Amino acid sequence: MAVLEQQAAVSSGRLLKLPFSTIYEYLQMLQLIATALKGDGPNSMFYLAAAVSDFYVPWKSMTEHKMQSGAGPLDISLAQVPKMLSVLRSSWAPEAFCISFKLETDSKILIEKATTALQKYKVHAVVANELLTRKEEVVVSSSGKVVVRRNCDKPESIVEDNLIPLIVDRHSTYIKGFHA
């Protein structure tokens, strides 16, 4: 059901999915789209579900030619991906509704990290999930925490079947509050 609704939203132009190969492409597209949607204010939503990566290989460290296998051990130096959520929220699209994601392998720190992200980046909600149970349940943190689970009575269901209506409701409430 959620997959069909997603395809319909993409077909009708209500959902823009952006494929990318590099962190450079992702950040440039995010800035361009956020800046273009700035005038739409609270009607825009950024659902930043892409776990791009925490680290990347900087351009200056990339080789120009194929690395030779006989050259010995390979050492790679990675740089931390810049955190752009605060820039998105403060400059690029400050009135847009913004949701980010937090994935952890340790359930003990998951909610703490989600709460920290809410405060630090001033996003409207954080969808937090644990790696082992990510397809079964998520915790949505905003003003309080809501556990969203896959409907186990329906084998074909996915957690997004219940997550998306919650996010839509939160966005609608945000829009109403913004115009009140």
N, C-alpha and C positions, 0 to 999 in steps of 0.2 A: 504494500500500500504506500509506504513512505517513498519507495523508489519511483513509483508511478507519479506521485505528487511532485517529486523533485524534477522528474523529466518534464512534466507539464509546466512547472515554474520556469525551467530553463527555456523551454520552447516559447513561452509567452513573454519572455524578457523580464520576468520578476526576480529571477535568480541568475547571477552571473558567477560562473565557475571559471577559475583561472588556472590553467595548467602552466607550470613553469619548470625550468631545469636548474636554474642557479639562484642563489640568494640575491644576486644582483637584479635578476629579472623580477623576482618576487617583490623586493623593496621598491623598485622603480614603478611597477604596476600599482602597488598599494598606494604610493604617494600620488600618482596621476589620477587614480580613480577616486581617492578620498578628496583630493582637491576639487575634482569635477563635481562631486556630490555635496560639497560643502554647503551650497545654496539650498539643498533639500532639507537641511537641518535634521530634526528628529525623525523624519520619515525614512531616512536611510538607516540601514543596519549593516554592521560589519560583523560577520560570523567567522572569526579567524580560526578555523578548525585545522588549518594546515600546520602540522608540527614540522616546521621547516628544518630545523636542526639547531642545536645549541652552538655548534662549531662549524667552521667552513675553512677551505683552503683559499687564502688571499691570492689575488691575481699575481702579485709579485713572486709568489712561491710556486706558481704553476710552471711546469716544464713546457718548453716549446716543442720538443720532439719526444718520441717514444722513449720511455725509460728502459734501459737495457737490463735484462734479467741477470746477466753475469756481472753486474757492477757492484754486487755485494748487498748488504742489508739496506732496507729502505727506511729512512726517517722522514716522517711527515710532521710539519709544524702547523697546527690549526689555530685559528683566531676565533674569538667569541663573536657570534652573530650579534650585531647591535640590537638592543631592545627598542623597538619603534612604537610600542603601544602608547607611551606617554606623549610622543610627538603626534601620533594620530589623534589622540584625545585632546591635546592642547592646541594644536595648530592646523592640522590637515582637515579634520572634520570634527570639531569640538562638540557639536550638538547631535551628532549621529549616535544611535544606540550601538553599543559595542560589547561583543561577547568574545572572551578568549577561552582557551582550554589549558588545562594543566594535567599532564600525565605523569604518574609516579609509579615506581615499583614497590615502594614502601607505604603501606596504608597508614602508618603512624604519622607520617609527615604531610600526607595529601591535603587534608583540610587546612592545616596551618599554611601551606604554600598557596592554596587557593585564596584564603583570606588575605594573605600578604599581597597577592597580585591584585585583588580588588582595591585595596588601599593604595598601593604603590602606583598603579596605572590608571586608577579611577574608571575602570570599565564597569559596565552595568551588571554583568554576571560573569562568573567563571564556571565552566563545565569541567568538573574534576573527575578523573577516572583513574583507576588502578589498572596497570597493564594486564594482569591476569583476568580481571572481571570486566574489562572495558566494553565488551559486547553484551554484557548482562545488565549492568547498572552504572549510573553516573550520579554524581552529587552536583546539584546546581547551587552555587553560593551567590547570593546577592544580599537582600535583606532577609537573612535567615538561610537555612539550608533545606533543600528539597531533594530527597532520593528519588531518582527516576529509574524504573526497572523495565526490562523487556517483559512483555506479556508471555509468561511461560505456558499458558494454556493454548497459545497459538504457536506452533513450531516455526512458522514462517515469519513471525514478528521479529523486529529488531528494536533496540532501545530508542532509536530515533523516532519510532512511531509515537512514543509518549513524550519524548524530549521536545520535538518540534512544536506541538501545540502549546506547551508551557512557554517556550521562547516567544512564540507569536503573541501569546497573551501578555507576557511581560513587556514586549515592544509596544503593543497597543495601549497598555496602561501608561507607558512612558510618553507616548505621543499625546494622549489625553491630558496628562499632567503638565506637559510642556505648554499646551495651548490654553490651560485653565487660567 
